[in-house]
Amino acid sequence: MSSIVFFKYQGTGNDFILVDDRQGQFSKKDTKLIARLCDRKFGIGADGLICLQDHDQHDFTMLYYNADGRESSMCGNGGRCIVSFAQHLGLVEDTAIFEAVDGIHHARLFDNGQVSLQMKDVDHVNKVGNHLFTDTGSPHHVQLTDNVEHTDVVAMGRALRHDLYGEAGANINFVQPVTAATFKVRTYERGVEDETLSCGTGVTAVALAMHASQQTTAHEVTLQTPGGELRVEFDINPSGGYHNIWLTGAATQVFTGSIDV
């Protein structure tokens, strides 16, 4: 039996197991192990697991796994948490550059615990029927609702995730306008297969979708999630699409420990 040293982080309630894997010893292909570590009854409990690895040109590499144990697409809140983790390890100070599955990301760290993460450029926000769809590092369905608090996010999200998007699936976001530049958001996440308290790529998709559909004219949008508040800033490409997209919010270390496996 061996043990794994881990760090638990959360970003607006989206929680992750962080592992310092610079020595390359973590069993990253063991999906059953990762799923067990993320299990909230038999493991540590988390929405996902993130490995920090060395990078030959930048500060580090981010490897992200969903709670089901499978390697996944980009996670925005996880990206902010690993930047905070890298600062804790002494790898970065107030800025960071790292590589994730969707490419190179820049980040800024602030004294108040906030972390800003530059997201990938988005070329298109597509309107399909009564919803919008875009990819902000992960695929996102964005759907307006009059009362997000009373929306059955799990039942409706699960149905849309499977019936509309097939085996690959997509993340499903339900959105309610609050003010001209503020929106309430609840998200059903594939891989977790449940509602999460927050989703970083999800609120980024919502901010861009609300601008693309003329629900807002603001270039800085506030997103209220069940786990807390996030902010998305962006610039508009003259030919369409968005660039210089930044996701900002708190990223906090909750506890650290070791677990026998």
VEXVEX-506066 format. One record per residue (C-alpha): residue in three letters; x, z, y. Coordinates in steps of 0.5 Angstrom, whole numbers, plus 500, padded with zeros to 3 digits. Example, Ala and Ser with C-alpha at 12.3 -4.5 7.8 and 13.67 -1.06 7.14 Angstrom:
<pts>
ALA525516491
SER527514498
</pts>
This chain:
<pts>
MET500500500
SER502498507
SER500500514
ILE498496520
VAL500499527
PHE494496532
PHE492497539
LYS484497541
TYR482493547
GLN476491551
GLY474487556
THR467488559
GLY465491552
ASN468485548
ASP473489544
PHE479486540
ILE484489535
LEU491487538
VAL497487533
ASP504486536
ASP506480531
ARG513478534
GLN516479527
GLY511475524
GLN509480518
PHE502480519
SER498477514
LYS494472518
LYS492467513
ASP488473509
THR481472512
LYS478478508
LEU483483511
ILE482481518
ALA474481516
ARG475488513
LEU479490519
CYS474488524
ASP468491520
ARG465496524
LYS463501518
PHE469500513
GLY475498518
ILE477499525
GLY471495528
ALA472489533
ASP469482535
GLY476479533
LEU483480532
ILE489478536
CYS496477534
LEU501477539
GLN507472537
ASP514470540
HIS514463544
ASP520459545
GLN519457552
HIS513462555
ASP512470555
PHE508470548
THR503466543
MET496468542
LEU493467535
TYR485469535
TYR481470529
ASN473472529
ALA470478526
ASP469473520
GLY477473519
ARG477465521
GLU482463526
SER478461532
SER478457538
MET480460545
CYS477467547
GLY477468555
ASN476476554
GLY481476549
GLY486472553
ARG485477558
CYS486483554
ILE492480550
VAL495479557
SER494487559
PHE497488552
ALA503484553
GLN504488560
HIS504495556
LEU509492551
GLY514490557
LEU514483556
VAL510481563
GLU509485570
ASP504482574
THR504475572
ALA504471565
ILE504465562
PHE502464554
GLU500459549
ALA493459546
VAL490454541
ASP487450547
GLY494450551
ILE498454556
HIS495459560
HIS497463567
ALA495470568
ARG495475574
LEU495482573
PHE492487578
ASP494495579
ASN486496578
GLY486494571
GLN483487573
VAL486481569
SER485474572
LEU486468567
GLN486461568
MET482457564
LYS483450561
ASP480444566
VAL473442564
ASP472435565
HIS464434563
VAL458439563
ASN453435559
LYS445436560
VAL441435554
GLY434436554
ASN432443557
HIS440446556
LEU447444558
PHE453444554
THR460444555
ASP467446552
THR471452556
GLY476453550
SER470454546
PRO463450545
HIS458453549
HIS450452550
VAL447454556
GLN440455557
LEU436458563
THR431464562
ASP426467566
ASN427474563
VAL434475559
GLU433482558
HIS427481554
THR430475550
ASP431475543
VAL438473543
VAL440474536
ALA434470533
MET434465538
GLY441464538
ARG442464531
ALA437459530
LEU440454535
ARG447456533
HIS445453526
ASP440448527
LEU442445533
TYR450445532
GLY450445524
GLU456448520
ALA461448526
GLY456451531
ALA457453538
ASN456459542
ILE449460545
ASN448463552
PHE442465555
VAL442466563
GLN437468569
PRO439467576
VAL439474580
THR442471587
ALA445464589
ALA451466586
THR450471581
PHE447471574
LYS445475568
VAL448473562
ARG447474554
THR451471549
TYR450470541
GLU457468539
ARG459464533
GLY464467528
VAL461474530
GLU454472528
ASP451477533
GLU450478540
THR457481544
LEU457485550
SER460479554
CYS464473552
GLY469470557
THR469463555
GLY461464555
VAL461466562
THR466461565
ALA461456561
VAL455459565
ALA458459572
LEU460451571
ALA453449568
MET450453574
HIS454449579
ALA453442575
SER445443575
GLN445445582
GLN443452581
THR448455585
THR453451591
ALA458457590
HIS465456588
GLU466463586
VAL460466581
THR459473579
LEU456474572
GLN453480570
THR453481562
PRO451487558
GLY458490558
GLY460489565
GLU461484571
LEU466478571
ARG468473576
VAL469466575
GLU472461581
PHE473454580
ASP475448584
ILE471441584
ASN474435582
PRO472429586
SER471424580
GLY467430577
GLY469436573
TYR472442575
HIS479445575
ASN483451577
ILE478455574
TRP480463574
LEU476468570
THR477475572
GLY475482570
ALA477489567
ALA481489561
THR482496558
GLN486499552
VAL481504548
PHE486507543
THR492506538
GLY493507531
SER495505524
ILE491503518
ASP493503511
VAL491496507
</pts>
